Amino acid sequence: MPLQLDSSQHRSAGNVFRLPLKGLLLIAAIGALALLPRSEQQVQPQSESGAADSPALLAAEPPEKSSTNGKSGADSTEAKKTHSQKKSGTAASAQKLGQLRDVGKDIFESSAGLRYLPGSADGHRLKHVMKHAADDPKKKIHGVFEGDRDTILAVIDEAWIQAKKSGPDVRRQSQNDRTVVTANLKRRIGYVGGSDGAAKKYPECRFLRLVLERQNDVVTAYPTQSF
């Protein structure tokens, strides 16, 4: 007679083999769930922080954008530097102009090569020029410089340098043995004084008139309104 297994024993044996498999699947599922939050926690702070100094974000930035911004910043810095150098160079040039040196016999030579000699009713051409540093209401028309002596001499030197280059902003005329040079400096250097100037509320002067003898010996210099 064939041996028959008890059905309850058969089911128990089947359950013995099935339970470990379910347990393994459950453990694997729990492990997967446990790993998922950790991976999200590693990625999420990077995306939420959005730090500008993040290596990942810097690497993702387009090269063209980085290059353009860098060039623009460099150009801006270079432009500021150039502007500063030009500004300081202009200021330095203005300080050098108008400096006088004694070349002997009470003769003074300016930075631009103009010479101021003894002469005129004032005893010296330099004193005569400085009379245009203040208004003279007794005169009908009197060109008046603005600024101190060094500023006035520097402006005269500037006009002389411009006159030697010639051009549309310079006019040269001969009067006997003298040369009259008028230069448009395109900025206010003084005003019209005297009685006429007062009547017209002291209009500004942008031109400088320079009267010379022997090419570079100053007779007088003063502001004027036109050629």
C-alpha positions as CSV (number, residue, x, y, z in Angstrom):
1,M,0.0,0.0,0.0
2,P,1.5,3.3,-1.0
3,L,2.7,5.7,1.7
4,Q,0.5,8.7,1.9
5,L,1.7,12.0,3.4
6,D,-0.5,13.9,5.7
7,S,-1.8,17.0,3.9
8,S,-1.1,19.2,6.9
9,Q,2.5,18.1,6.8
10,H,2.7,18.9,3.1
11,R,1.4,22.4,3.6
12,S,3.9,22.9,6.5
13,A,6.8,21.8,4.3
14,G,5.7,24.2,1.6
15,N,5.4,27.0,4.0
16,V,8.8,26.3,5.3
17,F,10.3,26.9,1.8
18,R,8.0,29.9,1.0
19,L,8.6,32.0,4.2
20,P,12.3,32.5,3.7
21,L,11.8,33.8,0.2
22,K,9.2,36.3,1.3
23,G,11.5,37.4,4.1
24,L,14.3,38.0,1.6
25,L,12.1,40.0,-0.7
26,L,10.8,42.1,2.3
27,I,14.4,42.8,3.5
28,A,15.4,43.8,0.0
29,A,12.5,46.1,-0.3
30,I,13.2,47.7,3.1
31,G,16.9,48.1,2.1
32,A,15.9,49.8,-1.2
33,L,13.6,52.2,0.7
34,A,16.3,52.9,3.2
35,L,18.8,53.8,0.4
36,L,16.4,56.1,-1.5
37,P,16.1,58.9,1.2
38,R,19.9,59.0,1.6
39,S,20.4,59.5,-2.1
40,E,17.8,62.2,-2.2
41,Q,19.3,63.9,0.8
42,Q,22.7,64.0,-1.0
43,V,21.3,65.6,-4.1
44,Q,18.6,67.9,-2.6
45,P,20.9,70.3,-0.7
46,Q,22.9,71.0,-3.9
47,S,19.8,71.9,-5.9
48,E,18.2,73.9,-3.1
49,S,21.4,75.8,-2.1
50,G,22.1,77.2,-5.6
51,A,25.5,78.4,-4.3
52,A,27.3,80.5,-6.8
53,D,30.7,79.0,-5.8
54,S,29.5,75.4,-6.3
55,P,32.0,73.6,-8.5
56,A,29.2,71.8,-10.3
57,L,27.4,75.1,-11.1
58,L,30.6,76.7,-12.3
59,A,31.4,73.8,-14.5
60,A,27.9,74.0,-16.0
61,E,28.2,77.7,-16.9
62,P,28.6,78.3,-20.6
63,P,32.2,79.1,-21.6
64,E,31.0,82.0,-23.8
65,K,29.2,83.6,-20.9
66,S,32.2,83.2,-18.6
67,S,34.6,84.6,-21.2
68,T,32.4,87.5,-22.0
69,N,31.8,88.5,-18.4
70,G,35.5,88.2,-17.7
71,K,36.4,90.3,-20.7
72,S,33.8,92.9,-19.9
73,G,35.1,93.2,-16.4
74,A,38.7,93.4,-17.6
75,D,37.8,96.0,-20.2
76,S,35.9,98.0,-17.6
77,T,38.9,97.9,-15.3
78,E,41.3,98.8,-18.1
79,A,39.0,101.7,-19.2
80,K,38.9,103.1,-15.6
81,K,42.7,102.7,-15.4
82,T,43.3,104.4,-18.7
83,H,40.9,107.2,-17.8
84,S,42.6,107.7,-14.5
85,Q,46.0,107.7,-16.2
86,K,44.8,110.3,-18.7
87,K,43.3,112.4,-16.0
88,S,46.4,112.4,-13.9
89,G,48.6,112.9,-17.0
90,T,46.6,116.0,-18.0
91,A,46.8,117.4,-14.4
92,A,50.5,116.8,-14.4
93,S,50.9,118.6,-17.8
94,A,48.9,121.5,-16.5
95,Q,51.1,121.8,-13.5
96,K,54.3,121.8,-15.6
97,L,53.0,124.5,-18.0
98,G,53.7,128.1,-17.0
99,Q,56.7,127.3,-14.8
100,L,59.3,130.0,-15.1
101,R,63.1,129.8,-14.9
102,D,65.5,132.6,-14.7
103,V,67.8,132.7,-17.8
104,G,69.7,135.8,-16.8
105,K,69.4,139.6,-16.9
106,D,65.9,139.5,-15.3
107,I,64.6,137.4,-18.2
108,F,62.3,134.5,-17.4
109,E,61.5,131.6,-19.7
110,S,58.3,129.5,-19.4
111,S,57.9,125.8,-19.8
112,A,56.6,126.3,-23.3
113,G,59.5,128.5,-24.3
114,L,57.9,132.0,-24.0
115,R,60.2,134.7,-22.6
116,Y,59.2,137.5,-20.3
117,L,61.7,140.4,-20.5
118,P,62.0,143.8,-18.8
119,G,60.0,146.5,-20.6
120,S,56.7,148.4,-20.8
121,A,55.5,151.2,-18.5
122,D,55.3,148.6,-15.7
123,G,59.0,147.8,-15.8
124,H,58.6,144.2,-16.8
125,R,56.4,142.3,-19.3
126,L,55.5,139.8,-16.6
127,K,54.0,142.6,-14.4
128,H,52.1,143.9,-17.4
129,V,50.5,140.5,-18.1
130,M,49.6,140.2,-14.4
131,K,47.6,143.4,-14.7
132,H,45.0,141.2,-16.5
133,A,44.6,139.1,-13.4
134,A,42.1,141.7,-12.0
135,D,39.5,144.0,-13.5
136,D,40.2,147.6,-14.3
137,P,36.9,149.6,-14.4
138,K,38.7,152.7,-15.6
139,K,39.3,151.0,-18.9
140,K,36.6,150.6,-21.6
141,I,37.5,147.0,-22.3
142,H,39.7,144.9,-20.2
143,G,40.2,141.2,-20.6
144,V,40.5,139.5,-17.2
145,F,42.0,136.1,-16.5
146,E,40.5,133.8,-13.9
147,G,42.9,132.0,-11.5
148,D,46.2,132.7,-9.8
149,R,49.5,133.6,-11.4
150,D,50.5,130.0,-12.0
151,T,47.1,129.2,-13.7
152,I,47.4,132.3,-15.9
153,L,50.9,131.5,-17.0
154,A,49.9,127.9,-17.7
155,V,47.0,129.0,-19.9
156,I,49.3,131.3,-21.8
157,D,51.7,128.5,-22.4
158,E,48.8,126.3,-23.5
159,A,47.7,128.9,-26.1
160,W,51.3,129.2,-27.3
161,I,51.6,125.5,-27.8
162,Q,48.3,125.4,-29.7
163,A,49.4,128.4,-31.8
164,K,52.6,126.6,-32.9
165,K,50.5,123.7,-34.2
166,S,48.3,126.1,-36.2
167,G,44.9,124.9,-37.3
168,P,41.3,126.4,-37.5
169,D,41.3,127.4,-33.8
170,V,44.4,129.7,-34.3
171,R,44.7,133.0,-36.0
172,R,48.0,134.8,-36.6
173,Q,48.4,138.4,-37.6
174,S,51.4,140.7,-38.1
175,Q,51.5,144.3,-36.7
176,N,54.7,146.0,-37.7
177,D,57.5,144.1,-35.9
178,R,55.0,142.2,-33.6
179,T,53.0,139.1,-34.1
180,V,49.5,138.8,-32.7
181,V,48.3,135.2,-32.1
182,T,44.8,134.4,-31.0
183,A,43.9,130.9,-29.9
184,N,40.4,129.4,-29.2
185,L,40.8,127.3,-26.0
186,K,37.2,126.2,-26.2
187,R,36.6,126.8,-22.5
188,R,36.1,129.7,-20.2
189,I,39.5,131.3,-19.2
190,G,38.3,134.7,-18.1
191,Y,35.8,137.4,-18.8
192,V,35.4,140.9,-20.3
193,G,35.9,143.6,-17.7
194,G,36.1,147.4,-17.9
195,S,33.1,149.6,-18.3
196,D,31.9,147.8,-21.4
197,G,32.2,144.4,-19.7
198,A,30.3,145.6,-16.7
199,A,27.5,147.0,-18.9
200,K,27.2,143.6,-20.6
201,K,27.4,141.7,-17.2
202,Y,30.9,140.5,-17.8
203,P,30.6,138.0,-20.7
204,E,33.0,135.0,-20.6
205,C,36.1,134.7,-22.7
206,R,37.3,131.5,-24.4
207,F,40.0,133.0,-26.6
208,L,43.5,134.1,-25.6
209,R,45.3,136.8,-27.4
210,L,49.1,136.8,-27.3
211,V,51.3,139.6,-28.6
212,L,54.9,138.6,-29.3
213,E,58.2,140.2,-30.4
214,R,61.1,138.2,-31.9
215,Q,58.9,135.1,-32.2
216,N,58.6,134.2,-28.5
217,D,59.1,137.4,-26.4
218,V,55.9,138.2,-24.7
219,V,54.6,141.8,-25.0
220,T,51.2,141.1,-23.5
221,A,48.5,138.4,-23.2
222,Y,44.9,138.6,-22.2
223,P,41.5,136.9,-22.6
224,T,39.2,137.9,-25.4
225,Q,35.8,136.9,-26.8
226,S,36.8,136.2,-30.4
227,F,39.4,136.3,-33.1
